Amino acid sequence: MNFRKIIFILILLFNSDVFILYGVAKLTGFQFVHIEPPLDTLLKNVRASYIMWYFFSLKKGYSILIALSELIPALLILFKRTRFVGGVLYLITITNILAINIFL
C-alpha cells in the first residue's frame, strides 16, 4: 500500500469516526440538551447560539433526524461500494453544519 492510500484511509476513518461520535451523542441525549433560558433575560440579550441550541433541543425527532444524517454517511463512506453515495450525503450534511456555524 502506498503512502497516499494510507493517508486517504486515515482521513476517511477520522471523518467517519467524528460523524459517528456526534450522531451517537445526539441519539443518547448528550447533545441538543434542552435547557430553559433564564426568565429575567430579554430575548435581545440572549446569544444567537443559545437560541439555536434551544430550538434544536425542543423536539426529539429533530435530534434523531440530524443523528441519522450524520450516522448514515459515516457508515456508507467506510465501504468501497457505497463510498460515493456516502460522500455525497456527507458533503450535504457537512455543508449544513458549516452554514450553521458560519452564519450564526
TIVEX-956493 format. One record per residue: residue in one letter; x, y, z of N, C-alpha, C, O in turn. Coordinates in steps of 0.2 Angstrom, whole numbers. Example, Ala and Ser with C-alpha at 12.3 -4.5 7.8 and 13.67 -1.06 7.14 Angstrom:
2
PT residu   nxx   nyy   nzz  caxx  cayy  cazz   cxx   cyy   czz   oxx   oyy   ozz
PT      A    66   -28    39    62   -22    39    66   -16    39    71   -17    42
PT      S    64   -11    35    68    -5    36    64     0    39    67     6    40
% end
This chain:
104
PT residu   nxx   nyy   nzz  caxx  cayy  cazz   cxx   cyy   czz   oxx   oyy   ozz
PT      M     4    -6     0     0     0     0     4     6     0     9     7     4
PT      N     3    11    -4     7    17    -5     5    22     1     0    22     4
PT      F     9    27     1     8    32     6     2    36     5    -2    37    10
PT      R     0    38    -1    -6    42    -2   -12    38     0   -17    41     2
PT      K   -12    31    -2   -18    27     0   -19    27     8   -25    27    10
PT      I   -14    26    11   -14    26    19   -17    33    21   -21    32    26
PT      I   -14    38    19   -17    45    21   -24    45    20   -28    48    24
PT      F   -26    43    14   -33    43    12   -38    39    16   -43    42    19
PT      I   -35    33    18   -39    29    23   -40    32    30   -45    32    33
PT      L   -34    35    32   -34    38    39   -39    44    39   -42    45    44
PT      I   -39    48    34   -43    54    34   -51    51    33   -55    54    37
PT      L   -52    46    29   -58    43    29   -61    41    36   -67    42    38
PT      L   -57    37    39   -58    34    46   -59    40    51   -64    39    55
PT      F   -55    45    51   -56    50    55   -63    54    54   -67    55    59
PT      N   -64    56    48   -71    59    47   -77    55    48   -82    57    51
PT      S   -76    48    47   -82    44    49   -82    43    56   -88    43    59
PT      D   -77    43    60   -77    42    67   -80    49    70   -84    48    75
PT      V   -79    54    68   -81    61    71   -89    61    70   -93    62    74
PT      F   -91    59    64   -98    59    62  -102    54    66  -107    55    69
PT      I   -99    48    67  -102    43    72  -102    45    79  -108    44    82
PT      L   -97    48    81   -97    51    88  -103    56    89  -106    56    94
PT      Y  -103    61    85  -108    66    85  -115    63    84  -120    65    88
PT      G  -116    58    80  -123    55    79  -125    51    85  -131    52    87
PT      V  -120    48    88  -122    44    94  -124    49   100  -128    47   104
PT      A  -120    54   100  -121    59   106  -128    62   105  -131    63   110
PT      K  -130    63    99  -137    66    98  -142    61   100  -147    62   103
PT      L  -141    54    98  -146    49   100  -146    47   107  -152    46   110
PT      T  -141    48   110  -141    46   118  -142    52   122  -143    51   128
PT      G  -143    58   119  -145    64   123  -139    68   126  -140    72   130
PT      F  -133    67   124  -128    71   126  -127    77   122  -123    81   124
PT      Q  -130    78   117  -130    84   113  -137    86   112  -142    82   112
PT      F  -139    92   111  -145    95   110  -149    94   116  -155    92   116
PT      V  -146    96   122  -149    95   129  -154   102   129  -152   107   128
PT      H  -160   100   132  -165   106   132  -163   109   139  -164   107   144
PT      I  -161   116   138  -160   120   144  -165   126   144  -165   129   139
PT      E  -168   127   149  -173   133   149  -169   139   150  -164   140   154
PT      P  -171   144   146  -167   151   147  -169   154   153  -175   153   156
PT      P  -165   158   156  -167   162   162  -173   167   161  -173   170   155
PT      L  -178   167   165  -184   170   164  -183   178   164  -187   181   161
PT      D  -178   180   167  -177   188   168  -173   191   162  -171   197   163
PT      T  -171   187   157  -167   189   152  -171   191   146  -176   187   144
PT      L  -170   197   143  -173   199   137  -171   195   131  -165   193   131
PT      L  -175   194   126  -173   190   120  -167   193   116  -163   190   114
PT      K  -167   200   116  -162   203   113  -155   202   116  -150   204   113
PT      N  -155   200   122  -149   199   126  -146   192   126  -141   191   129
PT      V  -150   188   123  -148   181   123  -144   180   116  -146   182   111
PT      R  -139   176   117  -134   175   111  -138   170   106  -142   166   108
PT      A  -136   171   100  -140   168    95  -138   160    95  -143   156    94
PT      S  -132   158    97  -131   151    98  -135   148   103  -137   142   102
PT      Y  -137   152   108  -141   149   114  -148   148   111  -151   142   112
PT      I  -150   152   107  -157   152   104  -157   146    99  -162   142    99
PT      M  -152   145    95  -151   139    91  -151   133    94  -155   128    92
PT      W  -147   132    99  -147   126   103  -153   124   107  -156   118   107
PT      Y  -157   129   109  -163   129   112  -168   126   107  -172   121   109
PT      F  -168   129   101  -173   127    96  -171   119    94  -176   115    93
PT      F  -165   118    93  -163   111    91  -165   106    96  -167   100    95
PT      S  -166   108   103  -167   103   108  -175   102   109  -177    98   113
PT      L  -179   106   106  -186   106   108  -189    99   106  -193    97   110
PT      K  -188    97   100  -191    90    98  -186    85    97  -181    86    94
PT      K  -187    79   100  -183    73   100  -182    71    92  -177    68    90
PT      G  -188    72    89  -187    69    82  -182    73    78  -179    70    73
PT      Y  -181    79    79  -176    83    75  -169    80    77  -165    80    73
PT      S  -168    79    83  -161    76    85  -160    69    82  -155    68    80
PT      I  -165    65    81  -165    59    78  -163    60    71  -159    56    68
PT      L  -167    65    67  -166    66    60  -158    68    59  -155    66    54
PT      I  -156    73    63  -149    75    62  -144    70    64  -139    69    60
PT      A  -145    66    69  -141    60    71  -141    55    65  -135    53    63
PT      L  -146    54    62  -146    49    56  -143    52    50  -139    48    46
PT      S  -143    59    49  -140    62    44  -132    62    45  -129    63    40
PT      E  -130    61    51  -123    60    52  -121    53    52  -115    51    49
PT      L  -125    48    55  -123    41    55  -123    38    48  -118    34    47
PT      I  -128    39    44  -129    35    38  -123    37    33  -120    32    31
PT      P  -121    43    32  -115    44    28  -109    42    31  -104    39    27
PT      A  -108    42    38  -102    40    41  -101    32    40   -95    30    39
PT      L  -106    29    40  -106    21    39  -105    20    31  -101    15    29
PT      L  -108    24    27  -108    22    20  -101    24    17   -99    20    12
PT      I   -97    29    20   -91    30    17   -85    25    19   -80    25    16
PT      L   -87    21    24   -82    16    26   -82    10    21   -77     7    20
PT      F   -87     9    17   -87     3    12   -86     6     5   -89    11     3
PT      K   -82     2     1   -80     5    -6   -86     5   -10   -86    10   -14
PT      R   -90     0   -10   -96     0   -14  -101     6   -13  -104     8   -18
PT      T  -101     9    -7  -106    14    -5  -103    21    -4  -106    25    -2
PT      R   -96    21    -5   -92    27    -4   -94    33    -7   -95    39    -4
PT      F   -96    33   -14   -99    39   -17  -105    41   -14  -105    47   -13
PT      V  -110    37   -13  -116    40   -10  -115    42    -4  -118    48    -2
PT      G  -111    39     0  -109    42     7  -106    48     7  -107    53    11
PT      G  -101    49     2   -98    55     1  -103    61    -1  -102    67     2
PT      V  -107    60    -5  -112    65    -7  -116    67    -1  -118    73     0
PT      L  -119    62     3  -123    63     9  -119    67    14  -121    71    18
PT      Y  -112    65    15  -108    68    19  -107    75    18  -107    80    22
PT      L  -106    77    11  -105    84     9  -111    88    10  -110    94    12
PT      I  -117    85     9  -123    89    11  -123    90    18  -125    96    20
PT      T  -122    85    22  -123    86    30  -117    91    32  -119    95    36
PT      I  -111    90    30  -106    95    32  -107   102    30  -105   107    34
PT      T  -110   103    24  -112   110    22  -117   113    26  -116   119    28
PT      N  -122   109    28  -127   112    33  -124   114    40  -125   119    42
PT      I  -119   109    42  -116   111    49  -112   117    48  -112   121    53
PT      L  -108   118    43  -104   124    42  -108   130    41  -106   135    44
PT      A  -113   129    37  -118   135    36  -120   138    43  -121   144    45
PT      I  -122   133    47  -125   135    54  -119   138    58  -121   143    61
PT      N  -113   135    58  -108   138    62  -105   145    59  -103   149    63
PT      I  -106   146    52  -103   152    49  -108   158    50  -106   163    52
PT      F  -114   156    49  -119   162    49  -123   163    56  -127   167    56
PT      L  -121   160    61  -124   161    67  -120   166    71  -122   168    77
% end
